[in-house]
Amino acid sequence: MDKIFEEMDVAITVCKKDGEIIEMNRKSRQTFLKPGRENLIGKNVLDCHPSPAKEKLESMLKDPHSNAYTIEKNGIKKLIFQTPWYENGEFMGLVEFSMVIPENLPHYIRK
């Protein structure tokens, strides 16, 4: 992972178009690597998700598109944004950004 992203307070996980996880920044490793769990680099992202999340990721790998949603776990809200990444216009895989958001997130309408 590029050193710019390594220490960000956003979990960034990158997989190839076949689902193989190839990059995780520090926050991603802290979030997903629990004690006793091996490194996820080289593992398939589809094996890390239960249904229906697995099916959603399968569809994103087959027909590249973005997906955004919020979750709450143990009282902590997060925004999850999954999006395709490309090299020279060719679909290469997906990037997931996972970030903690405040309970009362301000929303602004700009004109």
C-alpha positions as CSV (number, residue, x, y, z in Angstrom):
1,M,0.0,0.0,0.0
2,D,1.3,3.4,-0.9
3,K,2.7,5.1,2.2
4,I,0.2,8.0,1.7
5,F,-2.6,5.6,2.6
6,E,-0.9,3.4,5.1
7,E,-1.6,5.5,8.2
8,M,-5.0,7.0,7.2
9,D,-7.8,6.6,9.6
10,V,-9.8,4.8,6.9
11,A,-9.7,1.1,6.3
12,I,-8.7,0.6,2.6
13,T,-8.8,-2.9,1.2
14,V,-8.0,-3.7,-2.5
15,C,-8.8,-6.9,-4.4
16,K,-8.1,-8.0,-8.0
17,K,-11.0,-8.8,-10.4
18,D,-10.8,-12.5,-9.4
19,G,-11.4,-11.4,-5.8
20,E,-7.8,-12.0,-4.5
21,I,-7.0,-9.4,-1.8
22,I,-3.7,-7.7,-2.7
23,E,-3.5,-4.6,-0.5
24,M,-4.6,-3.6,3.0
25,N,-3.6,-0.5,4.9
26,R,-2.9,-0.5,8.6
27,K,-6.5,0.4,9.6
28,S,-7.8,-2.4,7.3
29,R,-5.5,-4.9,9.0
30,Q,-6.5,-3.7,12.4
31,T,-10.2,-4.0,11.5
32,F,-10.2,-7.3,9.8
33,L,-7.3,-9.3,11.3
34,K,-8.5,-10.6,14.6
35,P,-6.1,-12.4,17.0
36,G,-5.3,-15.8,15.6
37,R,-6.5,-14.9,12.1
38,E,-3.8,-15.2,9.4
39,N,-2.9,-12.5,6.9
40,L,-5.7,-11.9,4.4
41,I,-3.3,-10.9,1.5
42,G,-3.7,-13.6,-1.1
43,K,-7.1,-14.7,0.2
44,N,-10.3,-14.3,-1.8
45,V,-12.5,-11.5,-0.6
46,L,-15.6,-13.6,-1.4
47,D,-14.5,-16.1,1.3
48,C,-14.5,-13.3,3.9
49,H,-18.2,-12.4,3.4
50,P,-21.5,-14.2,4.2
51,S,-24.6,-14.1,2.0
52,P,-26.0,-11.7,0.8
53,A,-22.8,-9.6,0.9
54,K,-20.9,-12.3,-1.0
55,E,-23.5,-12.3,-3.8
56,K,-23.3,-8.4,-4.0
57,L,-19.5,-8.6,-4.3
58,E,-19.8,-11.3,-7.0
59,S,-22.1,-9.1,-9.0
60,M,-19.7,-6.1,-8.6
61,L,-16.7,-8.2,-9.9
62,K,-18.8,-9.5,-12.8
63,D,-20.4,-6.1,-13.7
64,P,-18.1,-3.4,-12.2
65,H,-20.1,-0.8,-10.3
66,S,-19.9,1.1,-7.0
67,N,-21.8,0.3,-3.8
68,A,-22.3,2.5,-0.7
69,Y,-24.0,1.8,2.6
70,T,-23.8,2.4,6.3
71,I,-23.5,-0.2,9.1
72,E,-23.6,-0.1,12.9
73,K,-21.7,-2.6,15.0
74,N,-21.1,-2.3,18.8
75,G,-22.5,1.2,18.7
76,I,-20.0,2.4,16.0
77,K,-21.4,3.6,12.7
78,K,-19.4,3.2,9.5
79,L,-19.7,4.3,5.9
80,I,-18.7,1.6,3.5
81,F,-17.9,2.6,-0.1
82,Q,-16.9,-0.1,-2.6
83,T,-15.8,0.9,-6.1
84,P,-14.0,-0.5,-9.1
85,W,-10.4,0.4,-9.9
86,Y,-8.9,0.6,-13.3
87,E,-5.6,0.6,-15.0
88,N,-5.4,2.2,-18.5
89,G,-9.2,1.8,-18.7
90,E,-9.2,-1.9,-17.9
91,F,-11.2,-3.1,-14.9
92,M,-8.6,-4.5,-12.4
93,G,-10.7,-5.1,-9.2
94,L,-12.4,-3.4,-6.3
95,V,-11.4,-1.0,-3.5
96,E,-13.3,-0.8,-0.3
97,F,-13.1,2.2,2.0
98,S,-14.6,1.8,5.5
99,M,-14.7,4.8,7.8
100,V,-16.2,5.6,11.2
101,I,-18.9,8.3,10.9
102,P,-20.4,10.4,13.8
103,E,-23.8,9.4,15.1
104,N,-25.2,12.8,13.9
105,L,-23.5,13.3,10.6
106,P,-24.2,16.8,9.3
107,H,-25.7,17.0,5.8
108,Y,-25.3,20.1,3.7
109,I,-27.1,21.1,0.5
110,R,-25.0,23.3,-1.7
111,K,-26.2,25.4,-4.6
